[in-house]
């Protein structure tokens, strides 16, 4: 289970958007449902991601955050007719929902 305590600590402060983006960017790509969301490529790239908060809701038990992620995917070996091995990156986008437990910081992430 992923825990994101930095997001809980920043909740309700002006630093929240930056803390949220930094926490999500630090996660390994495999911790996010990026591979499942690929539409134009075949593998998630290690390139930096851009995270945008779309909506937030709080309940007594959890924070619910809907976010958009701009990231890159890789198309291997199909970018040039002369060389079948180059890696080409394609822009990708997906939306995710994070449900963060307010007591434990345990986070469930799902693809929307």
MARFI-706983 format. One record per atom (N, C-alpha, C, O): x, y, z. Coordinates in steps of 0.2 Angstrom, whole numbers, padded with zeros to 4 digits. Layout:
BEGIN
<site><x>X</x><y>Y</y><z>Z</z></site>
...
! end
This chain:
BEGIN
<site><x>0004</x><y>-0006</y><z>0000</z></site>
<site><x>0000</x><y>0000</y><z>0000</z></site>
<site><x>0004</x><y>0006</y><z>0000</z></site>
<site><x>0009</x><y>0007</y><z>0004</z></site>
<site><x>0003</x><y>0011</y><z>-0004</z></site>
<site><x>0006</x><y>0017</y><z>-0004</z></site>
<site><x>0004</x><y>0022</y><z>0001</z></site>
<site><x>-0002</x><y>0022</y><z>0003</z></site>
<site><x>0009</x><y>0025</y><z>0005</z></site>
<site><x>0007</x><y>0030</y><z>0010</z></site>
<site><x>0010</x><y>0037</y><z>0007</z></site>
<site><x>0015</x><y>0037</y><z>0005</z></site>
<site><x>0006</x><y>0042</y><z>0008</z></site>
<site><x>0007</x><y>0049</y><z>0006</z></site>
<site><x>0006</x><y>0054</y><z>0012</z></site>
<site><x>0002</x><y>0058</y><z>0011</z></site>
<site><x>0010</x><y>0053</y><z>0017</z></site>
<site><x>0009</x><y>0058</y><z>0023</z></site>
<site><x>0011</x><y>0065</y><z>0021</z></site>
<site><x>0008</x><y>0070</y><z>0024</z></site>
<site><x>0015</x><y>0067</y><z>0016</z></site>
<site><x>0017</x><y>0074</y><z>0015</z></site>
<site><x>0010</x><y>0077</y><z>0012</z></site>
<site><x>0010</x><y>0083</y><z>0013</z></site>
<site><x>0006</x><y>0074</y><z>0008</z></site>
<site><x>0000</x><y>0077</y><z>0006</z></site>
<site><x>-0005</x><y>0078</y><z>0011</z></site>
<site><x>-0008</x><y>0084</y><z>0012</z></site>
<site><x>-0005</x><y>0074</y><z>0016</z></site>
<site><x>-0009</x><y>0075</y><z>0022</z></site>
<site><x>-0007</x><y>0081</y><z>0026</z></site>
<site><x>-0011</x><y>0085</y><z>0028</z></site>
<site><x>0000</x><y>0082</y><z>0027</z></site>
<site><x>0002</x><y>0087</y><z>0031</z></site>
<site><x>0001</x><y>0094</y><z>0027</z></site>
<site><x>0000</x><y>0099</y><z>0031</z></site>
<site><x>0001</x><y>0094</y><z>0021</z></site>
<site><x>0001</x><y>0100</y><z>0017</z></site>
<site><x>-0007</x><y>0102</y><z>0016</z></site>
<site><x>-0008</x><y>0108</y><z>0014</z></site>
<site><x>-0011</x><y>0097</y><z>0017</z></site>
<site><x>-0018</x><y>0099</y><z>0016</z></site>
<site><x>-0021</x><y>0105</y><z>0019</z></site>
<site><x>-0019</x><y>0106</y><z>0025</z></site>
<site><x>-0024</x><y>0109</y><z>0016</z></site>
<site><x>-0027</x><y>0115</y><z>0019</z></site>
<site><x>-0022</x><y>0121</y><z>0019</z></site>
<site><x>-0024</x><y>0126</y><z>0022</z></site>
<site><x>-0016</x><y>0120</y><z>0017</z></site>
<site><x>-0011</x><y>0126</y><z>0017</z></site>
<site><x>-0010</x><y>0128</y><z>0009</z></site>
<site><x>-0012</x><y>0124</y><z>0005</z></site>
<site><x>-0007</x><y>0134</y><z>0009</z></site>
<site><x>-0005</x><y>0136</y><z>0002</z></site>
<site><x>0000</x><y>0132</y><z>-0002</z></site>
<site><x>0000</x><y>0132</y><z>-0008</z></site>
<site><x>0004</x><y>0128</y><z>0002</z></site>
<site><x>0009</x><y>0123</y><z>-0001</z></site>
<site><x>0006</x><y>0117</y><z>-0004</z></site>
<site><x>0009</x><y>0113</y><z>-0007</z></site>
<site><x>-0001</x><y>0116</y><z>-0003</z></site>
<site><x>-0004</x><y>0109</y><z>-0005</z></site>
<site><x>-0003</x><y>0108</y><z>-0012</z></site>
<site><x>0000</x><y>0102</y><z>-0013</z></site>
<site><x>-0004</x><y>0112</y><z>-0017</z></site>
<site><x>-0003</x><y>0110</y><z>-0024</z></site>
<site><x>0004</x><y>0108</y><z>-0025</z></site>
<site><x>0005</x><y>0103</y><z>-0029</z></site>
<site><x>0009</x><y>0111</y><z>-0023</z></site>
<site><x>0016</x><y>0109</y><z>-0024</z></site>
<site><x>0018</x><y>0103</y><z>-0021</z></site>
<site><x>0021</x><y>0099</y><z>-0023</z></site>
<site><x>0015</x><y>0102</y><z>-0014</z></site>
<site><x>0017</x><y>0096</y><z>-0011</z></site>
<site><x>0014</x><y>0090</y><z>-0014</z></site>
<site><x>0017</x><y>0085</y><z>-0014</z></site>
<site><x>0007</x><y>0091</y><z>-0016</z></site>
<site><x>0004</x><y>0085</y><z>-0020</z></site>
<site><x>0008</x><y>0083</y><z>-0026</z></site>
<site><x>0009</x><y>0077</y><z>-0027</z></site>
<site><x>0009</x><y>0088</y><z>-0030</z></site>
<site><x>0013</x><y>0087</y><z>-0037</z></site>
<site><x>0020</x><y>0083</y><z>-0035</z></site>
<site><x>0022</x><y>0079</y><z>-0038</z></site>
<site><x>0023</x><y>0086</y><z>-0030</z></site>
<site><x>0030</x><y>0083</y><z>-0029</z></site>
<site><x>0029</x><y>0076</y><z>-0026</z></site>
<site><x>0033</x><y>0072</y><z>-0028</z></site>
<site><x>0024</x><y>0074</y><z>-0022</z></site>
<site><x>0023</x><y>0068</y><z>-0020</z></site>
<site><x>0022</x><y>0063</y><z>-0025</z></site>
<site><x>0024</x><y>0057</y><z>-0025</z></site>
<site><x>0017</x><y>0065</y><z>-0030</z></site>
<site><x>0015</x><y>0061</y><z>-0035</z></site>
<site><x>0021</x><y>0060</y><z>-0040</z></site>
<site><x>0022</x><y>0054</y><z>-0043</z></site>
<site><x>0025</x><y>0065</y><z>-0041</z></site>
<site><x>0031</x><y>0064</y><z>-0046</z></site>
<site><x>0036</x><y>0060</y><z>-0043</z></site>
<site><x>0040</x><y>0056</y><z>-0047</z></site>
<site><x>0037</x><y>0059</y><z>-0037</z></site>
<site><x>0042</x><y>0055</y><z>-0033</z></site>
<site><x>0040</x><y>0048</y><z>-0034</z></site>
<site><x>0044</x><y>0043</y><z>-0033</z></site>
<site><x>0034</x><y>0046</y><z>-0035</z></site>
<site><x>0032</x><y>0039</y><z>-0035</z></site>
<site><x>0034</x><y>0036</y><z>-0041</z></site>
<site><x>0035</x><y>0039</y><z>-0047</z></site>
<site><x>0036</x><y>0030</y><z>-0041</z></site>
<site><x>0038</x><y>0026</y><z>-0047</z></site>
<site><x>0032</x><y>0025</y><z>-0051</z></site>
<site><x>0027</x><y>0025</y><z>-0049</z></site>
<site><x>0034</x><y>0026</y><z>-0058</z></site>
<site><x>0028</x><y>0025</y><z>-0063</z></site>
<site><x>0024</x><y>0019</y><z>-0062</z></site>
<site><x>0018</x><y>0019</y><z>-0063</z></site>
<site><x>0027</x><y>0014</y><z>-0059</z></site>
<site><x>0023</x><y>0007</y><z>-0059</z></site>
<site><x>0018</x><y>0008</y><z>-0053</z></site>
<site><x>0014</x><y>0004</y><z>-0052</z></site>
<site><x>0019</x><y>0013</y><z>-0048</z></site>
<site><x>0014</x><y>0014</y><z>-0043</z></site>
<site><x>0008</x><y>0018</y><z>-0045</z></site>
<site><x>0003</x><y>0018</y><z>-0042</z></site>
<site><x>0008</x><y>0020</y><z>-0051</z></site>
<site><x>0002</x><y>0024</y><z>-0054</z></site>
<site><x>-0001</x><y>0020</y><z>-0060</z></site>
<site><x>0003</x><y>0016</y><z>-0063</z></site>
<site><x>-0007</x><y>0021</y><z>-0062</z></site>
<site><x>-0010</x><y>0017</y><z>-0067</z></site>
<site><x>-0008</x><y>0020</y><z>-0074</z></site>
<site><x>-0013</x><y>0020</y><z>-0078</z></site>
<site><x>-0002</x><y>0022</y><z>-0075</z></site>
<site><x>-0001</x><y>0025</y><z>-0081</z></site>
<site><x>0000</x><y>0020</y><z>-0087</z></site>
<site><x>-0003</x><y>0022</y><z>-0093</z></site>
<site><x>0002</x><y>0014</y><z>-0086</z></site>
<site><x>0003</x><y>0009</y><z>-0091</z></site>
<site><x>-0004</x><y>0008</y><z>-0094</z></site>
<site><x>-0005</x><y>0007</y><z>-0100</z></site>
<site><x>-0009</x><y>0007</y><z>-0090</z></site>
<site><x>-0016</x><y>0005</y><z>-0092</z></site>
<site><x>-0019</x><y>0011</y><z>-0096</z></site>
<site><x>-0024</x><y>0009</y><z>-0100</z></site>
<site><x>-0017</x><y>0017</y><z>-0095</z></site>
<site><x>-0020</x><y>0023</y><z>-0098</z></site>
<site><x>-0017</x><y>0024</y><z>-0105</z></site>
<site><x>-0019</x><y>0029</y><z>-0108</z></site>
<site><x>-0011</x><y>0021</y><z>-0107</z></site>
<site><x>-0008</x><y>0023</y><z>-0113</z></site>
<site><x>-0013</x><y>0022</y><z>-0119</z></site>
<site><x>-0017</x><y>0017</y><z>-0120</z></site>
<site><x>-0013</x><y>0027</y><z>-0123</z></site>
<site><x>-0017</x><y>0028</y><z>-0129</z></site>
<site><x>-0013</x><y>0028</y><z>-0136</z></site>
<site><x>-0016</x><y>0026</y><z>-0141</z></site>
<site><x>-0007</x><y>0031</y><z>-0135</z></site>
<site><x>-0003</x><y>0032</y><z>-0141</z></site>
<site><x>0003</x><y>0028</y><z>-0142</z></site>
<site><x>0007</x><y>0029</y><z>-0146</z></site>
<site><x>0005</x><y>0025</y><z>-0136</z></site>
<site><x>0012</x><y>0022</y><z>-0136</z></site>
<site><x>0011</x><y>0015</y><z>-0132</z></site>
<site><x>0006</x><y>0013</y><z>-0131</z></site>
<site><x>0017</x><y>0012</y><z>-0131</z></site>
<site><x>0017</x><y>0005</y><z>-0128</z></site>
<site><x>0020</x><y>0004</y><z>-0122</z></site>
<site><x>0018</x><y>-0001</y><z>-0118</z></site>
<site><x>0024</x><y>0009</y><z>-0119</z></site>
<site><x>0027</x><y>0009</y><z>-0113</z></site>
<site><x>0028</x><y>0016</y><z>-0110</z></site>
<site><x>0029</x><y>0021</y><z>-0113</z></site>
<site><x>0027</x><y>0016</y><z>-0103</z></site>
<site><x>0028</x><y>0022</y><z>-0100</z></site>
<site><x>0035</x><y>0024</y><z>-0100</z></site>
<site><x>0040</x><y>0020</y><z>-0098</z></site>
<site><x>0037</x><y>0031</y><z>-0101</z></site>
<site><x>0043</x><y>0033</y><z>-0101</z></site>
<site><x>0045</x><y>0036</y><z>-0094</z></site>
<site><x>0041</x><y>0037</y><z>-0090</z></site>
<site><x>0052</x><y>0036</y><z>-0093</z></site>
<site><x>0054</x><y>0039</y><z>-0087</z></site>
<site><x>0054</x><y>0047</y><z>-0086</z></site>
<site><x>0057</x><y>0049</y><z>-0082</z></site>
<site><x>0052</x><y>0050</y><z>-0092</z></site>
<site><x>0052</x><y>0057</y><z>-0092</z></site>
<site><x>0048</x><y>0060</y><z>-0086</z></site>
<site><x>0043</x><y>0057</y><z>-0084</z></site>
<site><x>0049</x><y>0066</y><z>-0084</z></site>
<site><x>0045</x><y>0069</y><z>-0079</z></site>
<site><x>0038</x><y>0070</y><z>-0081</z></site>
<site><x>0036</x><y>0070</y><z>-0087</z></site>
<site><x>0034</x><y>0070</y><z>-0076</z></site>
<site><x>0026</x><y>0070</y><z>-0077</z></site>
<site><x>0024</x><y>0077</y><z>-0074</z></site>
<site><x>0027</x><y>0080</y><z>-0070</z></site>
<site><x>0019</x><y>0079</y><z>-0077</z></site>
<site><x>0015</x><y>0086</y><z>-0075</z></site>
<site><x>0009</x><y>0084</y><z>-0072</z></site>
<site><x>0005</x><y>0080</y><z>-0075</z></site>
<site><x>0008</x><y>0086</y><z>-0065</z></site>
<site><x>0002</x><y>0084</y><z>-0062</z></site>
<site><x>-0002</x><y>0090</y><z>-0061</z></site>
<site><x>0000</x><y>0095</y><z>-0059</z></site>
<site><x>-0009</x><y>0089</y><z>-0062</z></site>
<site><x>-0014</x><y>0095</y><z>-0061</z></site>
<site><x>-0019</x><y>0093</y><z>-0056</z></site>
<site><x>-0022</x><y>0087</y><z>-0058</z></site>
<site><x>-0021</x><y>0096</y><z>-0051</z></site>
<site><x>-0026</x><y>0095</y><z>-0047</z></site>
<site><x>-0033</x><y>0097</y><z>-0050</z></site>
<site><x>-0033</x><y>0103</y><z>-0052</z></site>
<site><x>-0037</x><y>0092</y><z>-0051</z></site>
<site><x>-0044</x><y>0094</y><z>-0054</z></site>
<site><x>-0049</x><y>0095</y><z>-0050</z></site>
<site><x>-0054</x><y>0099</y><z>-0051</z></site>
<site><x>-0049</x><y>0092</y><z>-0044</z></site>
<site><x>-0055</x><y>0092</y><z>-0039</z></site>
<site><x>-0052</x><y>0089</y><z>-0032</z></site>
<site><x>-0049</x><y>0084</y><z>-0032</z></site>
<site><x>-0055</x><y>0092</y><z>-0027</z></site>
<site><x>-0053</x><y>0089</y><z>-0020</z></site>
<site><x>-0060</x><y>0089</y><z>-0016</z></site>
<site><x>-0064</x><y>0093</y><z>-0017</z></site>
<site><x>-0060</x><y>0084</y><z>-0012</z></site>
<site><x>-0066</x><y>0083</y><z>-0008</z></site>
<site><x>-0063</x><y>0080</y><z>-0001</z></site>
<site><x>-0059</x><y>0076</y><z>-0001</z></site>
<site><x>-0066</x><y>0082</y><z>0004</z></site>
<site><x>-0064</x><y>0079</y><z>0011</z></site>
<site><x>-0069</x><y>0077</y><z>0014</z></site>
<site><x>-0075</x><y>0079</y><z>0014</z></site>
<site><x>-0068</x><y>0071</y><z>0018</z></site>
<site><x>-0073</x><y>0068</y><z>0022</z></site>
<site><x>-0070</x><y>0067</y><z>0029</z></site>
<site><x>-0064</x><y>0068</y><z>0029</z></site>
<site><x>-0073</x><y>0065</y><z>0034</z></site>
<site><x>-0070</x><y>0064</y><z>0040</z></site>
<site><x>-0065</x><y>0058</y><z>0040</z></site>
<site><x>-0060</x><y>0058</y><z>0044</z></site>
<site><x>-0065</x><y>0054</y><z>0035</z></site>
<site><x>-0061</x><y>0048</y><z>0035</z></site>
<site><x>-0055</x><y>0049</y><z>0030</z></site>
<site><x>-0050</x><y>0046</y><z>0030</z></site>
<site><x>-0057</x><y>0053</y><z>0024</z></site>
<site><x>-0052</x><y>0053</y><z>0019</z></site>
<site><x>-0052</x><y>0059</y><z>0015</z></site>
<site><x>-0057</x><y>0063</y><z>0015</z></site>
<site><x>-0046</x><y>0060</y><z>0011</z></site>
<site><x>-0046</x><y>0065</y><z>0006</z></site>
<site><x>-0047</x><y>0062</y><z>0000</z></site>
<site><x>-0044</x><y>0057</y><z>-0001</z></site>
<site><x>-0051</x><y>0065</y><z>-0005</z></site>
<site><x>-0052</x><y>0062</y><z>-0011</z></site>
<site><x>-0049</x><y>0067</y><z>-0016</z></site>
<site><x>-0052</x><y>0073</y><z>-0016</z></site>
<site><x>-0045</x><y>0065</y><z>-0020</z></site>
<site><x>-0042</x><y>0070</y><z>-0025</z></site>
<site><x>-0042</x><y>0067</y><z>-0032</z></site>
<site><x>-0040</x><y>0062</y><z>-0033</z></site>
<site><x>-0045</x><y>0071</y><z>-0036</z></site>
<site><x>-0045</x><y>0069</y><z>-0044</z></site>
<site><x>-0039</x><y>0073</y><z>-0047</z></site>
<site><x>-0039</x><y>0080</y><z>-0046</z></site>
<site><x>-0035</x><y>0070</y><z>-0051</z></site>
<site><x>-0029</x><y>0074</y><z>-0054</z></site>
<site><x>-0028</x><y>0071</y><z>-0061</z></site>
<site><x>-0030</x><y>0066</y><z>-0063</z></site>
<site><x>-0026</x><y>0076</y><z>-0065</z></site>
<site><x>-0024</x><y>0074</y><z>-0072</z></site>
<site><x>-0016</x><y>0074</y><z>-0072</z></site>
<site><x>-0013</x><y>0077</y><z>-0069</z></site>
<site><x>-0014</x><y>0069</y><z>-0076</z></site>
<site><x>-0007</x><y>0068</y><z>-0077</z></site>
<site><x>-0005</x><y>0068</y><z>-0084</z></site>
<site><x>-0007</x><y>0064</y><z>-0088</z></site>
<site><x>0000</x><y>0073</y><z>-0086</z></site>
<site><x>0003</x><y>0073</y><z>-0092</z></site>
<site><x>0009</x><y>0069</y><z>-0092</z></site>
<site><x>0013</x><y>0071</y><z>-0087</z></site>
<site><x>0010</x><y>0064</y><z>-0096</z></site>
<site><x>0017</x><y>0060</y><z>-0096</z></site>
<site><x>0018</x><y>0058</y><z>-0103</z></site>
<site><x>0015</x><y>0059</y><z>-0108</z></site>
<site><x>0024</x><y>0055</y><z>-0104</z></site>
<site><x>0026</x><y>0052</y><z>-0110</z></site>
<site><x>0026</x><y>0045</y><z>-0110</z></site>
<site><x>0027</x><y>0041</y><z>-0105</z></site>
<site><x>0024</x><y>0042</y><z>-0116</z></site>
<site><x>0025</x><y>0035</y><z>-0117</z></site>
<site><x>0030</x><y>0034</y><z>-0123</z></site>
<site><x>0031</x><y>0038</y><z>-0127</z></site>
<site><x>0032</x><y>0028</y><z>-0123</z></site>
<site><x>0038</x><y>0026</y><z>-0128</z></site>
<site><x>0035</x><y>0022</y><z>-0134</z></site>
<site><x>0031</x><y>0017</y><z>-0132</z></site>
<site><x>0037</x><y>0023</y><z>-0140</z></site>
<site><x>0035</x><y>0019</y><z>-0145</z></site>
<site><x>0042</x><y>0017</y><z>-0148</z></site>
<site><x>0046</x><y>0021</y><z>-0150</z></site>
<site><x>0044</x><y>0010</y><z>-0146</z></site>
<site><x>0051</x><y>0008</y><z>-0148</z></site>
<site><x>0051</x><y>0005</y><z>-0155</z></site>
<site><x>0047</x><y>0001</y><z>-0157</z></site>
<site><x>0056</x><y>0007</y><z>-0159</z></site>
<site><x>0058</x><y>0004</y><z>-0165</z></site>
<site><x>0053</x><y>0006</y><z>-0171</z></site>
<site><x>0053</x><y>0002</y><z>-0176</z></site>
<site><x>0049</x><y>0012</y><z>-0170</z></site>
<site><x>0045</x><y>0013</y><z>-0176</z></site>
<site><x>0045</x><y>0020</y><z>-0178</z></site>
<site><x>0040</x><y>0023</y><z>-0181</z></site>
<site><x>0051</x><y>0024</y><z>-0176</z></site>
<site><x>0051</x><y>0031</y><z>-0178</z></site>
<site><x>0055</x><y>0033</y><z>-0184</z></site>
<site><x>0054</x><y>0038</y><z>-0186</z></site>
<site><x>0058</x><y>0028</y><z>-0187</z></site>
<site><x>0062</x><y>0030</y><z>-0193</z></site>
<site><x>0063</x><y>0024</y><z>-0197</z></site>
<site><x>0064</x><y>0018</y><z>-0195</z></site>
<site><x>0062</x><y>0025</y><z>-0203</z></site>
<site><x>0062</x><y>0019</y><z>-0208</z></site>
<site><x>0070</x><y>0016</y><z>-0209</z></site>
<site><x>0071</x><y>0011</y><z>-0211</z></site>
<site><x>0075</x><y>0021</y><z>-0207</z></site>
<site><x>0082</x><y>0019</y><z>-0208</z></site>
<site><x>0084</x><y>0015</y><z>-0202</z></site>
<site><x>0089</x><y>0010</y><z>-0203</z></site>
<site><x>0081</x><y>0016</y><z>-0196</z></site>
<site><x>0084</x><y>0013</y><z>-0190</z></site>
<site><x>0078</x><y>0011</y><z>-0186</z></site>
<site><x>0074</x><y>0015</y><z>-0183</z></site>
<site><x>0077</x><y>0004</y><z>-0186</z></site>
<site><x>0071</x><y>0002</y><z>-0182</z></site>
<site><x>0071</x><y>0002</y><z>-0174</z></site>
<site><x>0067</x><y>-0001</y><z>-0171</z></site>
<site><x>0077</x><y>0004</y><z>-0172</z></site>
<site><x>0078</x><y>0004</y><z>-0164</z></site>
<site><x>0077</x><y>0010</y><z>-0160</z></site>
<site><x>0078</x><y>0010</y><z>-0154</z></site>
<site><x>0076</x><y>0016</y><z>-0163</z></site>
<site><x>0076</x><y>0022</y><z>-0159</z></site>
<site><x>0070</x><y>0022</y><z>-0155</z></site>
<site><x>0065</x><y>0019</y><z>-0156</z></site>
<site><x>0070</x><y>0026</y><z>-0149</z></site>
<site><x>0064</x><y>0027</y><z>-0145</z></site>
<site><x>0061</x><y>0033</y><z>-0146</z></site>
<site><x>0065</x><y>0038</y><z>-0145</z></site>
<site><x>0055</x><y>0033</y><z>-0147</z></site>
<site><x>0051</x><y>0040</y><z>-0148</z></site>
<site><x>0046</x><y>0040</y><z>-0143</z></site>
<site><x>0043</x><y>0036</y><z>-0141</z></site>
<site><x>0046</x><y>0046</y><z>-0140</z></site>
<site><x>0041</x><y>0048</y><z>-0135</z></site>
<site><x>0035</x><y>0051</y><z>-0138</z></site>
<site><x>0035</x><y>0055</y><z>-0142</z></site>
<site><x>0029</x><y>0049</y><z>-0135</z></site>
<site><x>0022</x><y>0052</y><z>-0137</z></site>
<site><x>0019</x><y>0055</y><z>-0131</z></site>
<site><x>0020</x><y>0052</y><z>-0125</z></site>
<site><x>0016</x><y>0060</y><z>-0131</z></site>
<site><x>0012</x><y>0063</y><z>-0126</z></site>
<site><x>0006</x><y>0059</y><z>-0124</z></site>
<site><x>0003</x><y>0057</y><z>-0128</z></site>
<site><x>0005</x><y>0058</y><z>-0117</z></site>
<site><x>0000</x><y>0054</y><z>-0115</z></site>
<site><x>-0004</x><y>0058</y><z>-0109</z></site>
<site><x>-0001</x><y>0063</y><z>-0106</z></site>
<site><x>-0010</x><y>0057</y><z>-0108</z></site>
<site><x>-0014</x><y>0060</y><z>-0102</z></site>
<site><x>-0018</x><y>0055</y><z>-0099</z></site>
<site><x>-0022</x><y>0051</y><z>-0103</z></site>
<site><x>-0019</x><y>0056</y><z>-0093</z></site>
<site><x>-0024</x><y>0052</y><z>-0089</z></site>
<site><x>-0027</x><y>0055</y><z>-0083</z></site>
<site><x>-0024</x><y>0060</y><z>-0081</z></site>
<site><x>-0032</x><y>0053</y><z>-0081</z></site>
<site><x>-0035</x><y>0056</y><z>-0074</z></site>
<site><x>-0035</x><y>0050</y><z>-0069</z></site>
<site><x>-0037</x><y>0045</y><z>-0071</z></site>
<site><x>-0033</x><y>0052</y><z>-0063</z></site>
<site><x>-0033</x><y>0047</y><z>-0058</z></site>
<site><x>-0037</x><y>0050</y><z>-0052</z></site>
<site><x>-0038</x><y>0056</y><z>-0051</z></site>
<site><x>-0039</x><y>0045</y><z>-0048</z></site>
<site><x>-0043</x><y>0047</y><z>-0041</z></site>
<site><x>-0038</x><y>0044</y><z>-0036</z></site>
<site><x>-0037</x><y>0038</y><z>-0036</z></site>
<site><x>-0037</x><y>0048</y><z>-0031</z></site>
<site><x>-0033</x><y>0046</y><z>-0025</z></site>
<site><x>-0037</x><y>0047</y><z>-0019</z></site>
<site><x>-0040</x><y>0052</y><z>-0018</z></site>
<site><x>-0038</x><y>0041</y><z>-0015</z></site>
<site><x>-0042</x><y>0041</y><z>-0009</z></site>
<site><x>-0037</x><y>0040</y><z>-0003</z></site>
<site><x>-0034</x><y>0035</y><z>-0003</z></site>
<site><x>-0035</x><y>0046</y><z>0001</z></site>
<site><x>-0030</x><y>0045</y><z>0006</z></site>
<site><x>-0033</x><y>0045</y><z>0013</z></site>
<site><x>-0037</x><y>0050</y><z>0015</z></site>
<site><x>-0032</x><y>0040</y><z>0016</z></site>
<site><x>-0035</x><y>0039</y><z>0023</z></site>
<site><x>-0032</x><y>0044</y><z>0028</z></site>
<site><x>-0025</x><y>0045</y><z>0028</z></site>
<site><x>-0036</x><y>0048</y><z>0031</z></site>
<site><x>-0033</x><y>0054</y><z>0035</z></site>
<site><x>-0030</x><y>0052</y><z>0041</z></site>
<site><x>-0026</x><y>0056</y><z>0044</z></site>
<site><x>-0030</x><y>0046</y><z>0044</z></site>
<site><x>-0027</x><y>0043</y><z>0049</z></site>
<site><x>-0020</x><y>0040</y><z>0048</z></site>
<site><x>-0015</x><y>0041</y><z>0051</z></site>
<site><x>-0020</x><y>0036</y><z>0043</z></site>
<site><x>-0014</x><y>0032</y><z>0041</z></site>
<site><x>-0010</x><y>0034</y><z>0035</z></site>
<site><x>-0005</x><y>0032</y><z>0034</z></site>
<site><x>-0013</x><y>0039</y><z>0031</z></site>
<site><x>-0010</x><y>0041</y><z>0025</z></site>
<site><x>-0010</x><y>0036</y><z>0019</z></site>
<site><x>-0007</x><y>0037</y><z>0014</z></site>
<site><x>-0013</x><y>0030</y><z>0021</z></site>
<site><x>-0013</x><y>0025</y><z>0016</z></site>
<site><x>-0018</x><y>0027</y><z>0010</z></site>
<site><x>-0023</x><y>0030</y><z>0011</z></site>
<site><x>-0015</x><y>0026</y><z>0004</z></site>
<site><x>-0018</x><y>0029</y><z>-0002</z></site>
<site><x>-0020</x><y>0024</y><z>-0007</z></site>
<site><x>-0016</x><y>0019</y><z>-0009</z></site>
<site><x>-0026</x><y>0024</y><z>-0010</z></site>
<site><x>-0028</x><y>0020</y><z>-0015</z></site>
<site><x>-0029</x><y>0024</y><z>-0021</z></site>
<site><x>-0032</x><y>0029</y><z>-0021</z></site>
<site><x>-0026</x><y>0022</y><z>-0027</z></site>
<site><x>-0026</x><y>0026</y><z>-0033</z></site>
<site><x>-0029</x><y>0022</y><z>-0038</z></site>
<site><x>-0028</x><y>0016</y><z>-0039</z></site>
<site><x>-0034</x><y>0025</y><z>-0042</z></site>
<site><x>-0037</x><y>0022</y><z>-0047</z></site>
<site><x>-0038</x><y>0026</y><z>-0053</z></site>
<site><x>-0038</x><y>0032</y><z>-0053</z></site>
<site><x>-0038</x><y>0023</y><z>-0059</z></site>
<site><x>-0038</x><y>0026</y><z>-0065</z></site>
<site><x>-0046</x><y>0028</y><z>-0067</z></site>
<site><x>-0050</x><y>0024</y><z>-0066</z></site>
<site><x>-0047</x><y>0034</y><z>-0069</z></site>
<site><x>-0054</x><y>0036</y><z>-0071</z></site>
<site><x>-0055</x><y>0036</y><z>-0078</z></site>
<site><x>-0060</x><y>0037</y><z>-0080</z></site>
! end
